[in-house]
Amino acid sequence: MKTAFLFSGQGAQYPGMMKEIYDTEAAAKEVFDAADKALGREISKLCFEGAQEELNLTHNTQPCVLAADLAAGMALKAKGIVPEAVAGFSLGEYAALTFAGAIPMDEVFAMVQLRADAMQEAVPAGKGAMAAFIGAPADEVEKLCSTVKSGYVIPANYNSPIQTVISGEADAVDEAIALGVEKGLRCMKLAVSAPFHCAMMKPAAQKLEELFESKSFSAPEIPVYMNVNGEPVSSAGDIPELLVKQAMSSVQWVKTLENMRDSGIDTFIECGPGKTLSGLVKKTLKGVKICRVENIKTLESTLEALSEEQ
C-alpha cells in the first residue's frame, strides 16, 4: 500500500469544521494554536463558531481551510500514518508543502493571509466569474472557451475527465455558459468572489512574488505534486515560482492524480473539510482506495481501513 494525502481547497468550508478533532487530538490543536498566534486573531473560533457568511469571505476562508487541512493531516501523522506523497487543491497546496516540511508552520498562515487578500483585491467585484462544466471532456470545454467573443475566459480547474471549471471576465463566462447550454452541456455558475486561476490574478501573483523574495523554502521531505504541472517538486528553489504561477494558471488536478497513481499510489486520503477531492479521485481513477478525515468518525474509519490493508 502506498498512500497520498490530498488537502482540500477553498469552497469546502463550513461552520464547526474540525472542532471534534481539535477537542480530541493534541496535534490538531497545535495547528489551530499556531494559526491563532501567527495571525493575531482567533482562526479557531472562526472555524468552530463562525457563520457560513463569515467563512465564505476569502479573507477568512483561506486561513481557516488551511488550518483545517493541516489539523487533519497532523492528526493522522500523530497516529503513525505517514504518506508517500502529498498534493493540495489550489489553497490546499500550501497545506501540502507545509506538511512536507517545505514551508514552516509558523510562516504559512501569514503567507496564505496575504494570498487571500491579494486574490480578493486583484479584480473588482462583479468583473470576474467562474463556472463549472460537468459531463463534458476537457477538450470540448477548451474549444468552447476559444470561441467566446465577448472577453477573456479559460479553463481554470481540470477537476476530473468530465468536469472542468472556467474562469475569466464575467461577460465572457456568461457567454461560455450560454454556448454550453446550446450544446446541451450542464453548466453551473459558481458562487465565488473572484475569477481564480486565470491571468486576471496577475496582480495577486506579483504580490506573492514580492513576498517570496524574503522567504526561504526547504526541499520537501516527501514528494509534493504541484497544481501547475501535476509533477512532484524536488528543489526548494522551484517552489516560489510554482506558487506564483499557480495563482494565475490552471489547476492540473487530473494530471496530478494520474501521475500519483502512476508512481504507485493506491490509497488517497482527503485531509480537510468536505469530500470534494474524494469525489474527484473516484471520477478520475479506478481501483484505488479513497478515505477522508474531517471529524472523529471519518478519522476512526480511515484508521480502521488502513489497518486492514497492513
C-alpha positions in Angstrom: 0.0 0.0 0.0 1.3 3.5 -0.9 -0.6 6.4 0.5 -1.1 10.0 -0.5 -2.7 12.9 1.5 -4.8 15.3 -0.5 -5.5 18.7 1.1 -8.9 20.5 0.5 -9.2 23.8 -1.2 -11.3 26.9 -0.9 -15.1 26.2 -1.1 -15.1 23.2 1.3 -15.5 25.4 4.4 -18.4 25.0 6.8 -19.2 26.1 10.4 -17.8 23.8 13.1 -15.3 22.2 10.8 -12.6 20.2 12.6 -14.0 21.0 16.1 -14.2 17.4 17.1 -10.6 16.6 16.1 -9.4 19.8 17.8 -11.1 18.7 21.0 -9.6 15.2 21.0 -6.3 15.3 19.1 -3.4 17.3 20.5 -1.7 17.5 17.1 -4.7 19.2 15.6 -5.0 21.7 18.5 -1.4 22.7 18.0 -2.2 23.6 14.4 -5.0 25.9 15.3 -3.0 27.4 18.2 -0.2 28.2 15.6 -2.8 29.8 13.3 -4.2 32.0 16.0 -0.8 33.1 17.1 0.6 33.7 13.6 -2.4 35.9 12.6 -3.2 37.5 15.9 -6.9 36.6 15.6 -9.0 33.6 16.6 -9.0 31.4 13.4 -10.0 28.5 15.6 -13.1 30.3 16.9 -14.0 31.4 13.4 -13.8 27.8 12.2 -15.8 26.4 15.1 -18.3 29.2 15.8 -18.3 31.4 12.7 -21.3 31.8 10.5 -21.2 30.5 6.9 -21.2 34.0 5.6 -18.1 34.9 7.6 -16.3 31.7 6.5 -17.2 32.4 2.8 -15.2 35.7 2.8 -11.9 34.9 1.1 -10.1 36.9 3.8 -11.3 34.2 6.3 -11.8 31.2 4.1 -8.2 30.6 3.1 -6.5 30.7 6.6 -9.4 28.7 8.0 -9.3 25.9 5.4 -5.5 25.8 5.7 -5.8 25.3 9.4 -8.4 22.6 9.0 -6.4 20.8 6.3 -3.2 20.8 8.4 -5.1 19.7 11.6 -6.5 16.6 9.8 -3.1 15.8 8.3 -1.2 16.2 11.6 -3.8 14.2 13.5 -3.1 11.3 11.0 0.6 11.7 11.4 0.3 11.6 15.2 -1.4 8.2 14.7 1.6 6.9 12.7 0.1 7.4 9.2 2.8 9.0 7.0 2.1 9.3 3.3 4.4 8.6 0.5 3.3 11.8 -1.3 1.0 14.8 -0.9 -0.9 17.3 -3.0 -3.3 20.0 -2.4 -6.0 21.7 -4.5 -5.2 25.4 -5.0 -5.1 26.7 -1.5 -4.5 23.2 -0.3 -1.1 23.2 -2.0 0.2 25.4 0.9 -1.0 22.8 3.4 0.7 20.0 1.3 4.0 22.0 1.2 3.8 22.7 4.9 3.1 19.1 5.8 6.0 18.1 3.7 8.3 20.4 5.6 8.9 22.9 2.7 7.2 25.8 4.4 7.5 26.4 8.2 4.2 26.1 10.1 4.8 29.5 11.8 5.1 31.3 8.4 2.5 29.6 6.2 -0.6 31.3 7.8 0.7 34.8 7.2 1.7 33.8 3.7 -1.8 32.5 2.9 -3.5 35.5 4.5 -1.6 37.8 2.1 -2.5 35.4 -0.7 -6.2 35.6 0.2 -6.3 39.3 0.4 -4.3 39.8 -2.7 -6.6 37.5 -4.7 -9.7 39.3 -3.4 -8.3 42.7 -4.3 -7.0 41.7 -7.8 -10.3 42.1 -9.6 -13.1 44.5 -8.7 -16.3 42.8 -7.5 -18.6 41.7 -10.4 -15.8 42.0 -13.1 -14.9 38.3 -13.0 -16.7 34.9 -12.7 -16.2 31.2 -12.7 -18.4 28.3 -13.9 -18.3 24.5 -13.8 -18.9 22.4 -16.9 -20.0 18.9 -15.9 -20.3 15.9 -18.2 -18.1 17.2 -21.0 -14.5 16.3 -21.7 -11.9 19.0 -21.2 -11.0 19.4 -24.8 -14.6 20.3 -25.6 -14.6 23.0 -22.8 -11.3 24.3 -24.1 -12.7 24.6 -27.7 -15.8 26.3 -26.3 -13.8 28.9 -24.4 -11.8 29.6 -27.6 -15.0 30.6 -29.5 -16.1 33.2 -26.9 -16.0 36.7 -28.4 -17.1 38.9 -25.6 -13.9 38.8 -23.5 -11.3 36.6 -21.7 -12.1 33.2 -20.4 -10.1 30.0 -19.9 -10.3 26.6 -18.3 -9.1 27.2 -14.7 -9.5 23.8 -12.9 -9.2 20.4 -14.6 -11.1 18.7 -11.9 -11.9 15.3 -13.5 -12.0 13.9 -17.0 -15.6 15.1 -17.3 -15.6 18.2 -15.0 -13.8 21.5 -15.9 -14.1 24.9 -14.3 -13.7 28.0 -16.4 -12.6 31.5 -15.2 -12.4 35.0 -16.6 -14.3 38.2 -17.3 -18.0 38.0 -16.2 -19.5 38.6 -19.6 -17.2 36.0 -21.2 -18.1 33.4 -18.6 -21.8 34.1 -19.2 -21.3 33.8 -23.0 -19.5 30.5 -22.4 -22.3 29.2 -20.3 -24.9 30.2 -23.0 -22.8 28.4 -25.7 -22.5 25.4 -23.4 -26.3 25.2 -22.8 -26.9 25.5 -26.6 -24.7 22.4 -27.0 -26.6 20.6 -24.3 -23.9 20.8 -21.7 -24.5 21.0 -17.9 -23.1 24.4 -16.8 -23.2 25.9 -13.3 -22.0 29.3 -12.3 -20.0 29.2 -9.1 -20.6 31.4 -6.1 -17.0 32.8 -5.9 -15.8 36.3 -5.1 -13.2 36.5 -7.9 -12.0 34.7 -11.1 -9.3 32.5 -9.6 -6.6 30.7 -11.6 -6.5 32.9 -14.7 -4.5 35.8 -15.9 -6.8 38.3 -14.1 -5.0 37.1 -10.9 -1.7 38.6 -12.1 -1.8 41.5 -9.5 -2.1 38.8 -6.8 0.7 36.8 -8.3 3.0 39.8 -8.3 2.3 40.4 -4.6 3.2 36.8 -3.9 6.4 37.1 -5.9 7.4 40.1 -3.8 6.6 38.2 -0.6 8.5 35.1 -1.5 11.7 37.2 -2.2 12.1 37.5 1.6 11.1 33.9 2.4 13.1 30.7 2.4 11.7 27.4 1.4 13.1 23.9 2.1 13.2 20.8 -0.1 10.1 18.7 0.6 10.7 15.7 2.8 8.2 13.7 0.7 7.1 14.4 -2.9 4.6 17.3 -3.3 2.7 17.1 -6.6 2.1 20.7 -7.8 -1.0 22.2 -9.4 0.7 24.0 -12.3 2.1 20.8 -13.9 0.9 17.8 -11.9 4.5 16.9 -11.2 6.4 16.5 -7.9 8.7 19.3 -7.0 12.1 18.3 -5.7 14.0 21.6 -5.4 13.3 24.2 -2.8 14.2 26.9 -5.3 11.4 25.9 -7.7 8.6 26.2 -5.1 8.1 30.0 -5.1 8.0 30.2 -8.9 5.4 27.4 -9.0 3.3 29.1 -6.3 3.3 32.4 -8.1 2.3 30.7 -11.4 -0.4 28.7 -9.5 -2.3 31.9 -8.7 -2.9 32.7 -12.4 -2.7 29.2 -14.0 -5.0 26.3 -14.4 -5.1 23.6 -11.7 -4.0 20.4 -13.3 -5.7 18.1 -10.9 -6.4 15.3 -13.3 -2.7 15.1 -14.2 -1.8 15.3 -10.5 -3.9 12.3 -9.6 -2.9 10.3 -12.7 0.8 10.9 -12.0 0.4 9.9 -8.4 -1.3 6.7 -9.4 1.4 6.0 -12.0 4.1 6.4 -9.2 2.4 3.5 -7.3 0.0 5.4 -5.1 -3.1 3.3 -4.5 -4.6 4.9 -1.4 -5.8 8.5 -1.3 -6.8 10.3 2.0 -8.5 13.6 1.8 -7.5 15.8 4.7 -9.7 18.8 5.5 -13.4 19.8 5.3 -15.8 18.2 2.9 -15.4 15.3 0.4 -15.0 17.2 -2.9 -11.5 15.7 -3.6 -12.6 12.2 -2.7 -15.3 12.6 -5.3 -12.8 13.8 -7.9 -10.5 10.8 -7.2 -13.4 8.5 -7.7 -14.3 10.1 -11.0 -10.7 10.1 -12.3 -9.1 6.9 -11.1 -10.3 3.3 -10.9 -9.3 0.6 -8.4 -7.9 2.9 -5.7 -8.8 3.2 -2.1 -10.3 6.5 -1.0 -10.6 7.7 2.6 -11.0 11.1 4.3 -10.6 12.8 7.6 -12.7 15.8 8.8 -14.2 14.6 12.1 -13.8 11.8 14.6 -16.0 9.4 12.7 -14.0 9.7 9.5 -10.7 9.7 11.3 -11.6 6.4 13.0 -13.0 4.8 9.8 -9.8 5.8 7.9 -7.5 4.4 10.6 -9.6 1.2 10.5 -9.5 0.9 6.7 -5.7 1.5 6.7 -5.1 -1.1 9.4 -7.0 -3.7 7.3 -4.5 -3.1 4.5 -1.4 -3.6 6.5 
